[in-house]
Amino acid sequence: MEDVESVSQRYAEKFDIERDDTWFVLKLQEEFGELIQSYLMLVGKARTKVKTAEEI
């Protein structure tokens, strides 16, 4: 299994992104937002984006 650093490094190289402190904080915030969105869909407090309960 690849670790997060390895995946992050390849992503940055592929899209020519400088991974500085700002990028790390904002990327973490983006991922956290996606986690919150999934949780809200799971508990019925957000639109499901046409996903079934099993997909959520």
mmCIF file of the N, C-alpha and C atoms, coordinates in Angstrom:
data_MODEL
# 
_entry.id   MODEL 
# 
loop_
_atom_site.group_PDB 
_atom_site.id 
_atom_site.type_symbol 
_atom_site.label_atom_id 
_atom_site.label_alt_id 
_atom_site.label_comp_id 
_atom_site.label_asym_id 
_atom_site.label_entity_id 
_atom_site.label_seq_id 
_atom_site.pdbx_PDB_ins_code 
_atom_site.Cartn_x 
_atom_site.Cartn_y 
_atom_site.Cartn_z 
_atom_site.occupancy 
_atom_site.B_iso_or_equiv 
_atom_site.pdbx_formal_charge 
_atom_site.auth_seq_id 
_atom_site.auth_comp_id 
_atom_site.auth_asym_id 
_atom_site.auth_atom_id 
_atom_site.pdbx_PDB_model_num 
ATOM 1   N N  . MET A 1 1  ? 0.838   -1.187 0.000   1.00 0.00 ? 1  MET A N  1 
ATOM 2   C CA . MET A 1 1  ? 0.000   0.000  0.000   1.00 0.00 ? 1  MET A CA 1 
ATOM 3   C C  . MET A 1 1  ? 0.883   1.251  0.000   1.00 0.00 ? 1  MET A C  1 
ATOM 4   N N  . GLU A 1 2  ? 0.515   2.220  -0.844  1.00 0.00 ? 2  GLU A N  1 
ATOM 5   C CA . GLU A 1 2  ? 1.287   3.451  -0.914  1.00 0.00 ? 2  GLU A CA 1 
ATOM 6   C C  . GLU A 1 2  ? 0.898   4.396  0.218   1.00 0.00 ? 2  GLU A C  1 
ATOM 7   N N  . ASP A 1 3  ? 1.878   5.114  0.707   1.00 0.00 ? 3  ASP A N  1 
ATOM 8   C CA . ASP A 1 3  ? 1.555   6.071  1.766   1.00 0.00 ? 3  ASP A CA 1 
ATOM 9   C C  . ASP A 1 3  ? 1.102   7.396  1.169   1.00 0.00 ? 3  ASP A C  1 
ATOM 10  N N  . VAL A 1 4  ? 0.543   8.213  1.996   1.00 0.00 ? 4  VAL A N  1 
ATOM 11  C CA . VAL A 1 4  ? -0.035  9.485  1.560   1.00 0.00 ? 4  VAL A CA 1 
ATOM 12  C C  . VAL A 1 4  ? 1.028   10.376 0.920   1.00 0.00 ? 4  VAL A C  1 
ATOM 13  N N  . GLU A 1 5  ? 2.208   10.397 1.467   1.00 0.00 ? 5  GLU A N  1 
ATOM 14  C CA . GLU A 1 5  ? 3.281   11.246 0.933   1.00 0.00 ? 5  GLU A CA 1 
ATOM 15  C C  . GLU A 1 5  ? 3.609   10.877 -0.515  1.00 0.00 ? 5  GLU A C  1 
ATOM 16  N N  . SER A 1 6  ? 3.695   9.595  -0.789  1.00 0.00 ? 6  SER A N  1 
ATOM 17  C CA . SER A 1 6  ? 4.010   9.132  -2.140  1.00 0.00 ? 6  SER A CA 1 
ATOM 18  C C  . SER A 1 6  ? 2.941   9.563  -3.133  1.00 0.00 ? 6  SER A C  1 
ATOM 19  N N  . VAL A 1 7  ? 1.693   9.395  -2.767  1.00 0.00 ? 7  VAL A N  1 
ATOM 20  C CA . VAL A 1 7  ? 0.588   9.789  -3.638  1.00 0.00 ? 7  VAL A CA 1 
ATOM 21  C C  . VAL A 1 7  ? 0.592   11.307 -3.831  1.00 0.00 ? 7  VAL A C  1 
ATOM 22  N N  . SER A 1 8  ? 0.806   12.044 -2.758  1.00 0.00 ? 8  SER A N  1 
ATOM 23  C CA . SER A 1 8  ? 0.836   13.498 -2.822  1.00 0.00 ? 8  SER A CA 1 
ATOM 24  C C  . SER A 1 8  ? 1.961   13.989 -3.729  1.00 0.00 ? 8  SER A C  1 
ATOM 25  N N  . GLN A 1 9  ? 3.112   13.368 -3.626  1.00 0.00 ? 9  GLN A N  1 
ATOM 26  C CA . GLN A 1 9  ? 4.262   13.758 -4.455  1.00 0.00 ? 9  GLN A CA 1 
ATOM 27  C C  . GLN A 1 9  ? 3.967   13.528 -5.938  1.00 0.00 ? 9  GLN A C  1 
ATOM 28  N N  . ARG A 1 10 ? 3.412   12.392 -6.271  1.00 0.00 ? 10 ARG A N  1 
ATOM 29  C CA . ARG A 1 10 ? 3.087   12.101 -7.674  1.00 0.00 ? 10 ARG A CA 1 
ATOM 30  C C  . ARG A 1 10 ? 2.030   13.073 -8.204  1.00 0.00 ? 10 ARG A C  1 
ATOM 31  N N  . TYR A 1 11 ? 1.041   13.379 -7.384  1.00 0.00 ? 11 TYR A N  1 
ATOM 32  C CA . TYR A 1 11 ? -0.008  14.331 -7.759  1.00 0.00 ? 11 TYR A CA 1 
ATOM 33  C C  . TYR A 1 11 ? 0.611   15.692 -8.072  1.00 0.00 ? 11 TYR A C  1 
ATOM 34  N N  . ALA A 1 12 ? 1.486   16.153 -7.207  1.00 0.00 ? 12 ALA A N  1 
ATOM 35  C CA . ALA A 1 12 ? 2.134   17.454 -7.395  1.00 0.00 ? 12 ALA A CA 1 
ATOM 36  C C  . ALA A 1 12 ? 2.984   17.467 -8.659  1.00 0.00 ? 12 ALA A C  1 
ATOM 37  N N  . GLU A 1 13 ? 3.697   16.410 -8.908  1.00 0.00 ? 13 GLU A N  1 
ATOM 38  C CA . GLU A 1 13 ? 4.523   16.336 -10.118 1.00 0.00 ? 13 GLU A CA 1 
ATOM 39  C C  . GLU A 1 13 ? 3.653   16.313 -11.374 1.00 0.00 ? 13 GLU A C  1 
ATOM 40  N N  . LYS A 1 14 ? 2.596   15.545 -11.355 1.00 0.00 ? 14 LYS A N  1 
ATOM 41  C CA . LYS A 1 14 ? 1.719   15.417 -12.517 1.00 0.00 ? 14 LYS A CA 1 
ATOM 42  C C  . LYS A 1 14 ? 1.079   16.747 -12.894 1.00 0.00 ? 14 LYS A C  1 
ATOM 43  N N  . PHE A 1 15 ? 0.659   17.525 -11.883 1.00 0.00 ? 15 PHE A N  1 
ATOM 44  C CA . PHE A 1 15 ? -0.057  18.767 -12.143 1.00 0.00 ? 15 PHE A CA 1 
ATOM 45  C C  . PHE A 1 15 ? 0.797   20.014 -11.904 1.00 0.00 ? 15 PHE A C  1 
ATOM 46  N N  . ASP A 1 16 ? 2.107   19.822 -11.744 1.00 0.00 ? 16 ASP A N  1 
ATOM 47  C CA . ASP A 1 16 ? 3.054   20.923 -11.562 1.00 0.00 ? 16 ASP A CA 1 
ATOM 48  C C  . ASP A 1 16 ? 2.618   21.856 -10.437 1.00 0.00 ? 16 ASP A C  1 
ATOM 49  N N  . ILE A 1 17 ? 2.439   21.280 -9.253  1.00 0.00 ? 17 ILE A N  1 
ATOM 50  C CA . ILE A 1 17 ? 1.975   22.022 -8.082  1.00 0.00 ? 17 ILE A CA 1 
ATOM 51  C C  . ILE A 1 17 ? 3.102   22.106 -7.054  1.00 0.00 ? 17 ILE A C  1 
ATOM 52  N N  . GLU A 1 18 ? 3.301   23.292 -6.517  1.00 0.00 ? 18 GLU A N  1 
ATOM 53  C CA . GLU A 1 18 ? 4.268   23.472 -5.437  1.00 0.00 ? 18 GLU A CA 1 
ATOM 54  C C  . GLU A 1 18 ? 3.576   23.133 -4.124  1.00 0.00 ? 18 GLU A C  1 
ATOM 55  N N  . ARG A 1 19 ? 4.054   22.104 -3.465  1.00 0.00 ? 19 ARG A N  1 
ATOM 56  C CA . ARG A 1 19 ? 3.448   21.684 -2.197  1.00 0.00 ? 19 ARG A CA 1 
ATOM 57  C C  . ARG A 1 19 ? 4.092   22.458 -1.047  1.00 0.00 ? 19 ARG A C  1 
ATOM 58  N N  . ASP A 1 20 ? 3.558   23.628 -0.779  1.00 0.00 ? 20 ASP A N  1 
ATOM 59  C CA . ASP A 1 20 ? 4.069   24.429 0.333   1.00 0.00 ? 20 ASP A CA 1 
ATOM 60  C C  . ASP A 1 20 ? 3.079   24.350 1.503   1.00 0.00 ? 20 ASP A C  1 
ATOM 61  N N  . ASP A 1 21 ? 3.348   25.098 2.550   1.00 0.00 ? 21 ASP A N  1 
ATOM 62  C CA . ASP A 1 21 ? 2.483   25.051 3.739   1.00 0.00 ? 21 ASP A CA 1 
ATOM 63  C C  . ASP A 1 21 ? 1.034   25.410 3.412   1.00 0.00 ? 21 ASP A C  1 
ATOM 64  N N  . THR A 1 22 ? 0.844   26.417 2.586   1.00 0.00 ? 22 THR A N  1 
ATOM 65  C CA . THR A 1 22 ? -0.510  26.829 2.218   1.00 0.00 ? 22 THR A CA 1 
ATOM 66  C C  . THR A 1 22 ? -1.232  25.710 1.498   1.00 0.00 ? 22 THR A C  1 
ATOM 67  N N  . TRP A 1 23 ? -0.550  25.079 0.545   1.00 0.00 ? 23 TRP A N  1 
ATOM 68  C CA . TRP A 1 23 ? -1.169  23.990 -0.212  1.00 0.00 ? 23 TRP A CA 1 
ATOM 69  C C  . TRP A 1 23 ? -1.581  22.857 0.723   1.00 0.00 ? 23 TRP A C  1 
ATOM 70  N N  . PHE A 1 24 ? -0.697  22.477 1.640   1.00 0.00 ? 24 PHE A N  1 
ATOM 71  C CA . PHE A 1 24 ? -1.010  21.374 2.554   1.00 0.00 ? 24 PHE A CA 1 
ATOM 72  C C  . PHE A 1 24 ? -2.254  21.672 3.396   1.00 0.00 ? 24 PHE A C  1 
ATOM 73  N N  . VAL A 1 25 ? -2.333  22.863 3.951   1.00 0.00 ? 25 VAL A N  1 
ATOM 74  C CA . VAL A 1 25 ? -3.476  23.223 4.793   1.00 0.00 ? 25 VAL A CA 1 
ATOM 75  C C  . VAL A 1 25 ? -4.764  23.239 3.981   1.00 0.00 ? 25 VAL A C  1 
ATOM 76  N N  . LEU A 1 26 ? -4.729  23.852 2.810   1.00 0.00 ? 26 LEU A N  1 
ATOM 77  C CA . LEU A 1 26 ? -5.940  23.940 2.002   1.00 0.00 ? 26 LEU A CA 1 
ATOM 78  C C  . LEU A 1 26 ? -6.341  22.587 1.429   1.00 0.00 ? 26 LEU A C  1 
ATOM 79  N N  . LYS A 1 27 ? -5.385  21.751 1.074   1.00 0.00 ? 27 LYS A N  1 
ATOM 80  C CA . LYS A 1 27 ? -5.706  20.414 0.576   1.00 0.00 ? 27 LYS A CA 1 
ATOM 81  C C  . LYS A 1 27 ? -6.345  19.580 1.681   1.00 0.00 ? 27 LYS A C  1 
ATOM 82  N N  . LEU A 1 28 ? -5.814  19.691 2.881   1.00 0.00 ? 28 LEU A N  1 
ATOM 83  C CA . LEU A 1 28 ? -6.394  18.993 4.020   1.00 0.00 ? 28 LEU A CA 1 
ATOM 84  C C  . LEU A 1 28 ? -7.826  19.470 4.265   1.00 0.00 ? 28 LEU A C  1 
ATOM 85  N N  . GLN A 1 29 ? -8.046  20.770 4.176   1.00 0.00 ? 29 GLN A N  1 
ATOM 86  C CA . GLN A 1 29 ? -9.382  21.332 4.345   1.00 0.00 ? 29 GLN A CA 1 
ATOM 87  C C  . GLN A 1 29 ? -10.330 20.796 3.273   1.00 0.00 ? 29 GLN A C  1 
ATOM 88  N N  . GLU A 1 30 ? -9.858  20.707 2.042   1.00 0.00 ? 30 GLU A N  1 
ATOM 89  C CA . GLU A 1 30 ? -10.686 20.184 0.948   1.00 0.00 ? 30 GLU A CA 1 
ATOM 90  C C  . GLU A 1 30 ? -11.111 18.745 1.229   1.00 0.00 ? 30 GLU A C  1 
ATOM 91  N N  . GLU A 1 31 ? -10.170 17.921 1.639   1.00 0.00 ? 31 GLU A N  1 
ATOM 92  C CA . GLU A 1 31 ? -10.471 16.515 1.921   1.00 0.00 ? 31 GLU A CA 1 
ATOM 93  C C  . GLU A 1 31 ? -11.423 16.386 3.115   1.00 0.00 ? 31 GLU A C  1 
ATOM 94  N N  . PHE A 1 32 ? -11.224 17.205 4.122   1.00 0.00 ? 32 PHE A N  1 
ATOM 95  C CA . PHE A 1 32 ? -12.096 17.188 5.291   1.00 0.00 ? 32 PHE A CA 1 
ATOM 96  C C  . PHE A 1 32 ? -13.514 17.579 4.895   1.00 0.00 ? 32 PHE A C  1 
ATOM 97  N N  . GLY A 1 33 ? -13.643 18.554 3.993   1.00 0.00 ? 33 GLY A N  1 
ATOM 98  C CA . GLY A 1 33 ? -14.948 18.958 3.501   1.00 0.00 ? 33 GLY A CA 1 
ATOM 99  C C  . GLY A 1 33 ? -15.669 17.827 2.788   1.00 0.00 ? 33 GLY A C  1 
ATOM 100 N N  . GLU A 1 34 ? -14.920 17.044 2.006   1.00 0.00 ? 34 GLU A N  1 
ATOM 101 C CA . GLU A 1 34 ? -15.518 15.903 1.316   1.00 0.00 ? 34 GLU A CA 1 
ATOM 102 C C  . GLU A 1 34 ? -15.984 14.839 2.314   1.00 0.00 ? 34 GLU A C  1 
ATOM 103 N N  . LEU A 1 35 ? -15.220 14.647 3.372   1.00 0.00 ? 35 LEU A N  1 
ATOM 104 C CA . LEU A 1 35 ? -15.609 13.702 4.417   1.00 0.00 ? 35 LEU A CA 1 
ATOM 105 C C  . LEU A 1 35 ? -16.902 14.162 5.099   1.00 0.00 ? 35 LEU A C  1 
ATOM 106 N N  . ILE A 1 36 ? -16.988 15.439 5.411   1.00 0.00 ? 36 ILE A N  1 
ATOM 107 C CA . ILE A 1 36 ? -18.184 15.985 6.042   1.00 0.00 ? 36 ILE A CA 1 
ATOM 108 C C  . ILE A 1 36 ? -19.390 15.842 5.112   1.00 0.00 ? 36 ILE A C  1 
ATOM 109 N N  . GLN A 1 37 ? -19.202 16.131 3.844   1.00 0.00 ? 37 GLN A N  1 
ATOM 110 C CA . GLN A 1 37 ? -20.292 16.001 2.877   1.00 0.00 ? 37 GLN A CA 1 
ATOM 111 C C  . GLN A 1 37 ? -20.810 14.563 2.829   1.00 0.00 ? 37 GLN A C  1 
ATOM 112 N N  . SER A 1 38 ? -19.916 13.599 2.808   1.00 0.00 ? 38 SER A N  1 
ATOM 113 C CA . SER A 1 38 ? -20.325 12.193 2.787   1.00 0.00 ? 38 SER A CA 1 
ATOM 114 C C  . SER A 1 38 ? -21.079 11.825 4.054   1.00 0.00 ? 38 SER A C  1 
ATOM 115 N N  . TYR A 1 39 ? -20.611 12.297 5.191   1.00 0.00 ? 39 TYR A N  1 
ATOM 116 C CA . TYR A 1 39 ? -21.288 12.012 6.455   1.00 0.00 ? 39 TYR A CA 1 
ATOM 117 C C  . TYR A 1 39 ? -22.698 12.590 6.451   1.00 0.00 ? 39 TYR A C  1 
ATOM 118 N N  . LEU A 1 40 ? -22.835 13.842 6.007   1.00 0.00 ? 40 LEU A N  1 
ATOM 119 C CA . LEU A 1 40 ? -24.157 14.471 5.976   1.00 0.00 ? 40 LEU A CA 1 
ATOM 120 C C  . LEU A 1 40 ? -25.106 13.724 5.050   1.00 0.00 ? 40 LEU A C  1 
ATOM 121 N N  . MET A 1 41 ? -24.609 13.233 3.919   1.00 0.00 ? 41 MET A N  1 
ATOM 122 C CA . MET A 1 41 ? -25.461 12.427 3.033   1.00 0.00 ? 41 MET A CA 1 
ATOM 123 C C  . MET A 1 41 ? -25.866 11.141 3.738   1.00 0.00 ? 41 MET A C  1 
ATOM 124 N N  . LEU A 1 42 ? -24.941 10.524 4.440   1.00 0.00 ? 42 LEU A N  1 
ATOM 125 C CA . LEU A 1 42 ? -25.196 9.265  5.120   1.00 0.00 ? 42 LEU A CA 1 
ATOM 126 C C  . LEU A 1 42 ? -26.285 9.390  6.178   1.00 0.00 ? 42 LEU A C  1 
ATOM 127 N N  . VAL A 1 43 ? -26.303 10.510 6.891   1.00 0.00 ? 43 VAL A N  1 
ATOM 128 C CA . VAL A 1 43 ? -27.284 10.693 7.965   1.00 0.00 ? 43 VAL A CA 1 
ATOM 129 C C  . VAL A 1 43 ? -28.532 11.445 7.498   1.00 0.00 ? 43 VAL A C  1 
ATOM 130 N N  . GLY A 1 44 ? -28.650 11.658 6.181   1.00 0.00 ? 44 GLY A N  1 
ATOM 131 C CA . GLY A 1 44 ? -29.850 12.258 5.632   1.00 0.00 ? 44 GLY A CA 1 
ATOM 132 C C  . GLY A 1 44 ? -29.972 13.759 5.804   1.00 0.00 ? 44 GLY A C  1 
ATOM 133 N N  . LYS A 1 45 ? -28.846 14.449 5.939   1.00 0.00 ? 45 LYS A N  1 
ATOM 134 C CA . LYS A 1 45 ? -28.891 15.897 6.137   1.00 0.00 ? 45 LYS A CA 1 
ATOM 135 C C  . LYS A 1 45 ? -28.273 16.664 4.975   1.00 0.00 ? 45 LYS A C  1 
ATOM 136 N N  . ALA A 1 46 ? -28.139 15.992 3.830   1.00 0.00 ? 46 ALA A N  1 
ATOM 137 C CA . ALA A 1 46 ? -27.632 16.641 2.614   1.00 0.00 ? 46 ALA A CA 1 
ATOM 138 C C  . ALA A 1 46 ? -28.179 15.882 1.418   1.00 0.00 ? 46 ALA A C  1 
ATOM 139 N N  . ARG A 1 47 ? -28.191 16.546 0.286   1.00 0.00 ? 47 ARG A N  1 
ATOM 140 C CA . ARG A 1 47 ? -28.672 15.872 -0.919  1.00 0.00 ? 47 ARG A CA 1 
ATOM 141 C C  . ARG A 1 47 ? -27.739 14.708 -1.247  1.00 0.00 ? 47 ARG A C  1 
ATOM 142 N N  . THR A 1 48 ? -28.282 13.693 -1.828  1.00 0.00 ? 48 THR A N  1 
ATOM 143 C CA . THR A 1 48 ? -27.511 12.464 -2.060  1.00 0.00 ? 48 THR A CA 1 
ATOM 144 C C  . THR A 1 48 ? -26.798 12.439 -3.397  1.00 0.00 ? 48 THR A C  1 
ATOM 145 N N  . LYS A 1 49 ? -27.002 13.437 -4.231  1.00 0.00 ? 49 LYS A N  1 
ATOM 146 C CA . LYS A 1 49 ? -26.373 13.493 -5.549  1.00 0.00 ? 49 LYS A CA 1 
ATOM 147 C C  . LYS A 1 49 ? -26.693 12.245 -6.359  1.00 0.00 ? 49 LYS A C  1 
ATOM 148 N N  . VAL A 1 50 ? -27.911 11.771 -6.230  1.00 0.00 ? 50 VAL A N  1 
ATOM 149 C CA . VAL A 1 50 ? -28.425 10.601 -6.954  1.00 0.00 ? 50 VAL A CA 1 
ATOM 150 C C  . VAL A 1 50 ? -27.640 9.331  -6.613  1.00 0.00 ? 50 VAL A C  1 
ATOM 151 N N  . LYS A 1 51 ? -27.109 9.249  -5.412  1.00 0.00 ? 51 LYS A N  1 
ATOM 152 C CA . LYS A 1 51 ? -26.430 8.036  -4.949  1.00 0.00 ? 51 LYS A CA 1 
ATOM 153 C C  . LYS A 1 51 ? -27.387 7.214  -4.105  1.00 0.00 ? 51 LYS A C  1 
ATOM 154 N N  . THR A 1 52 ? -27.247 5.923  -4.209  1.00 0.00 ? 52 THR A N  1 
ATOM 155 C CA . THR A 1 52 ? -28.052 5.036  -3.363  1.00 0.00 ? 52 THR A CA 1 
ATOM 156 C C  . THR A 1 52 ? -27.442 4.993  -1.966  1.00 0.00 ? 52 THR A C  1 
ATOM 157 N N  . ALA A 1 53 ? -28.168 4.463  -1.014  1.00 0.00 ? 53 ALA A N  1 
ATOM 158 C CA . ALA A 1 53 ? -27.653 4.318  0.350   1.00 0.00 ? 53 ALA A CA 1 
ATOM 159 C C  . ALA A 1 53 ? -26.389 3.475  0.363   1.00 0.00 ? 53 ALA A C  1 
ATOM 160 N N  . GLU A 1 54 ? -26.353 2.448  -0.480  1.00 0.00 ? 54 GLU A N  1 
ATOM 161 C CA . GLU A 1 54 ? -25.166 1.580  -0.541  1.00 0.00 ? 54 GLU A CA 1 
ATOM 162 C C  . GLU A 1 54 ? -23.947 2.339  -1.086  1.00 0.00 ? 54 GLU A C  1 
ATOM 163 N N  . GLU A 1 55 ? -24.160 3.213  -2.065  1.00 0.00 ? 55 GLU A N  1 
ATOM 164 C CA . GLU A 1 55 ? -23.055 3.986  -2.627  1.00 0.00 ? 55 GLU A CA 1 
ATOM 165 C C  . GLU A 1 55 ? -22.520 5.006  -1.629  1.00 0.00 ? 55 GLU A C  1 
ATOM 166 N N  . ILE A 1 56 ? -23.423 5.570  -0.848  1.00 0.00 ? 56 ILE A N  1 
ATOM 167 C CA . ILE A 1 56 ? -22.980 6.557  0.156   1.00 0.00 ? 56 ILE A CA 1 
ATOM 168 C C  . ILE A 1 56 ? -22.212 5.834  1.230   1.00 0.00 ? 56 ILE A C  1 
# 
